[in-house]
Amino acid sequence: MSKGYVMMAMGKDYIQQAYLCALSIKQTQKINTTCLITNEKLSKTYQEVFDHVIPIPWTIDKDYYMTQERWKVYHASPFTESILLDTDMIFLTNQDYVWEYMKPFDICFPTSVKNYRNKIVTDNFYRQAFVKNNLPMIYCAQHYFKKSTKAHNYYNILELICKNYEDFYNIYVKKAKPKYCSMDLNHAIAVTHLNLNDCFSHTLSFIHMKSRVQDWENPTENWLEDIQFYFDQEKQLKVGNYKQLGLFHYVENAFCEKVVKNYA
């Protein structure tokens, strides 16, 4: 049974983010095999940090963010068990225990995340479509799947939703409907469509740095403008006076630009 972390990325910024994420995995995890799914040509330095670099299968959409392409990760992943990550994340401490907890699941999502003060996020500013349409409050930036019939069927439905998201939003997201394709929403619709009640776990979680979930009185749109962070040569991160642990979803690319230098 092979286990590994999978990311999908196109474009200079996202490739660099994936590189930083992979470096952090190698630094902190004992289970640390990584795979990047991309059609970009990588430098030798970037190439060496990934155990697998796999082309995006089949015809790709021209969308820069490739949101509608992300259902392909199941089919492209070389691992029996995978944890999919958004590229703008880094591991700060070991989380190998997660793999053991995921054994009973075919696919699993976190349903809660934390802010930089280690408090469960309760502000739904970014999640009105979930609240107003009674969709499961799942986060796909980090989620687990294994190669199985159930997961295969799930990703087939997700493919259909990604390719026809406007039609599905007309059915499932009648209120606070976004004008773009949201992968979080697509997964929530797939879970609802298949009536899955066994794909959630509090074991999966991460620190989410979107500014409006930090319980600040007057946040800007970019948390880097609101608070300082400190990242030392020992790869220890503090945001304000709070030491960060686990998986850190930093959101802003400027963070990557500064921190990646510490891994040189």
N, C-alpha and C positions, 0 to 999 in steps of 0.2 A: 504494500500500500504506500504509494508515494504521496507526499504532502508538500505544498509550496504556496508561495504568494504570487498572485497574478495581477498585473496592471496593463491597461491599454492606453496608448498615448500617441498623439501626432502633434507636430509643431515643436519648435525649439524650447519654449518654456516648459511644456508638459514633459518632454523628454528629460530635461534637467531635473524636474521634480521627481520623476520616476527613478532617476539615477540616485538622487539624494535619499529617497525612500529605501531603495535597495541597499545603499551603504548603511543606513540605520538598521536594517534587518540583519545584515552581516555582523554589525557591531553588537547587537543586543540579544539575538535569538539563537538558540541551538538548532531549532528547526528553521533553517534559513535559506532554503532553495527559492530562487526567484525566477519569474518569467515575465518578459515584456512582449506584449503583442503590438506590433507597429509595422508600418511600411516605410519608416524613416531609415536612412542610412546612418548608423551610429559610428562615432569615433571609437578608436581602439580602447581608450580609457573607459568610455561608457559600456562598450561591448563586454569588457572583462568582468564587470560587476554582476551581470546577469548570467544565470546558468542556462537559460533558454531565451532566445530571441526568435519570435515566430511571426511571420507575416499575417496581416489581417486577412482572414479567408474570404473568398468570394468578392463580388463587386462592392466597392465601398461608396458610401454617400459622400457628397462634397462638403457637408456640414463640418466646419472646423473643429467643433467639439466632439463630433462623432457620436452624439448621444444615441442616434438611431442604430448605431452599429454595436452597441455594447452587449446585446444579447449573444453575440458571437463568442464571448469569453468562455462559455461552457464548452463549446465545440472545439475551441482552439487550445484550451488549457492542457498541458501535458501531464497533469497530476491526477491521481485518483481522488484526492481531497484537495480543495483549493480554498484559499481565502482571497477574495477579490478586494483590492484597495483602490480608492481614488489616489491619484499621483501626489496630491498635495498633503501628504501625511508623513510623519516620521515616528519611529518607535524610539522611546526613551528608556524603557525598562523591559525586561523579559516578560513575555506573555505566552510561553510555550504551553502553559496549562490549558489554554483555550482549546487546543486540538483534542484533548481528552474529553472535554465537555461537549464537543461537537459530534462525537461518535454516533449518538442516537439519531442525528438529523440527516436528512437528504439535502436540505437547504435551510439556511437560518439567517435571520436578520436581527440586529439590535432594534429595540423599541424605545430606548432612552439613551441620551448622551449627557455629558457633563460640561459645565463651563470651566474656565481656568481656575476657579476657586473650589473645584471638585464638588459642585452642587449640581443636582439633576436639573436639566433645563426644563422649565415649565412655560416659558414665553413662546407663544405660537405665532409670532410676527411673520415668520417665513413659511408658515404651514397652514395658512387659512384654507387652502384647497382641501387639506386632509380633514380639518375640523368641520368645515361647513358641508362636506359631502360624506362624513362618517366613514372615512377610509382609515385603514390601520396605520398607525403612526410609526412607520418603519423607516430605517435609514439604510441605504444601499452602498454608502461610501466604504463600508467594511461589511462584507457578508461572506458566508461559508456555503460551499456546495460540494457534493461528491458526485462522481460518475455513477448514476443509477437511473432506473426507469422513471422514477418519480421526478427527479431533477431534470431529466431529459424532456419529459412532457411539460414541465414547468417552463423551461426555456423556449420550447416551441410556441407556447402561448405568449411568452414575452416577446418573441420575434414578431408575432402577429400584431401585438399592441404597438411595438416600436414602429412598425411599417405603416400603421393606420391609427396613429395616436389621436388625431383630430376626431375621428369617428368614435373612438373609445372615450375620449374626454366628453363628447356630447352625451354619452350615456352615463358615465360614472362621475364626471366632474362638472356638473351643471352650474355650480356656484364657484366663484373665485377661480374661474378657468384661466390657466396661463396661456400666453400666446406662443409659447415655445414647448419643445418636447422635454419633459422632466423625467429623468430616470427613476427618481424616488417615487413619483406618481405612477409611472409605468409598472414598477414592482408592486406598489400597493393595489393597483387595479388587477394585476395578475393573481395576487394572493386572494383578493375578493372574488374574482371570477371563478377561481378553482375552489373557493371555500376552504382554504387552508387555515387550520387552527393550530398547527403543530410546527410552525416555522419561526418561532420567536424565542429569544433568550436574552436575559440580562447579562449573561457572561460576555457577550459581544457588546462593546461600548467604546467610546473614544471621547476625547476632549475636543469640543467644537468651538472654533474661534470666530464664528460669525459675530459681528459686533453687537447685534441686538438681542443676543441670548446671554449676555454677560451681566445683566441686572445693573447696567449703568444708567444714570439718570438722563444724560444727554449724549448718547453714542453717535459717532460718525458712522459712515458706511465701511470704514477701514479701521480695524482694531489697532493697527500699528500707529495710528494717529492719536489714539486714546491712552495708550499705556506702553511703557518700555519693557523690553525683554532682554535677558542676559543669557548668552549661550557660551560656555567656556570650552577649553580644550579637552576637558573630560566628558564632553557631550552632556553636560548637565544644563537643563533649561529652567529658568525662572521667568515667569510673567508677573510683573510687579514684584511682590515679595513671596509669591506662591511657586514652590517647586512643582514642576510638571512631571507626571508619571504615565506610563502606559503608552497609548497611541494618541498622537497629537495631530489634529486636523487644522493646519495653520491657515488655509484658505487663500491668503495673499501671497502672490508670487515674490514680492519683495523680501519676504521672510526667507524663502529658498535662496535667493541671490546672496543674502548675507551669511546664512548658516552653512551652505555647501562648502564655503572656504575653510571651515573648521575640520573638514574631513580630508583635506588635501594632504 
